[in-house]
């Protein structure tokens, strides 16, 4: 799934604009990158679920932007 589809999914699910969804995705990516840089790989799935309510299957699409 590409980023545009994830934006649309989150926007529709949460009743927010695609710009708001993109901002949340960007925050999520920053938190994931920070966790990885600090060696907290085990936190990545939790961050993805907390910010976006998505399963780890979407991780690659989020961090490969």
C-alpha positions as CSV (number, residue, x, y, z in Angstrom):
1,X,0.0,0.0,0.0
2,X,1.4,3.4,-0.8
3,X,1.4,6.5,1.3
4,X,-1.6,8.1,-0.5
5,X,-3.7,5.1,0.2
6,X,-2.7,5.1,3.9
7,X,-3.6,8.8,4.1
8,X,-7.0,8.1,2.6
9,X,-7.6,5.1,4.8
10,X,-6.8,7.1,8.0
11,X,-8.7,10.2,6.9
12,X,-11.8,8.2,6.1
13,X,-11.6,6.0,9.2
14,X,-11.0,8.9,11.6
15,X,-13.1,11.5,9.8
16,X,-10.2,13.9,9.3
17,X,-8.7,15.6,6.3
18,X,-5.9,14.0,4.3
19,X,-3.6,16.8,5.4
20,X,-4.3,15.9,9.0
21,X,-3.8,12.3,8.3
22,X,-0.4,13.1,6.7
23,X,0.7,15.1,9.7
24,X,-0.1,12.2,12.0
25,X,1.8,9.8,9.6
26,X,4.8,12.2,9.7
27,X,4.7,12.3,13.5
28,X,4.5,8.6,13.6
29,X,7.5,8.2,11.3
30,X,9.6,10.6,13.4
31,X,8.8,8.6,16.5
32,X,9.7,5.3,14.8
33,X,13.0,6.8,13.5
34,X,13.8,8.1,17.0
35,X,13.0,4.7,18.6
36,X,15.2,2.9,16.0
37,X,18.1,5.4,16.5
38,X,17.9,4.8,20.2
39,X,18.0,1.0,19.8
40,X,14.3,0.5,20.8
41,X,13.3,-1.6,17.8
42,X,10.8,-3.5,20.1
43,X,8.8,-0.2,20.4
44,X,8.2,0.3,16.7
45,X,5.0,-1.9,16.4
46,X,3.6,-0.2,19.5
47,X,4.3,3.3,18.0
48,X,2.6,2.3,14.8
49,X,-0.5,1.0,16.6
50,X,-0.6,4.0,19.0
51,X,-0.3,6.7,16.3
52,X,-2.1,5.2,13.4
53,X,-4.0,2.2,14.7
54,X,-2.3,0.1,12.0
55,X,-0.6,-3.3,12.1
56,X,3.1,-3.8,11.5
57,X,2.3,-4.8,7.9
58,X,2.2,-1.0,7.1
59,X,5.6,-0.2,8.6
60,X,7.6,-0.4,5.4
61,X,5.2,1.9,3.7
62,X,5.4,4.5,6.5
63,X,9.2,4.6,6.9
64,X,10.1,4.3,3.2
65,X,8.7,7.7,2.2
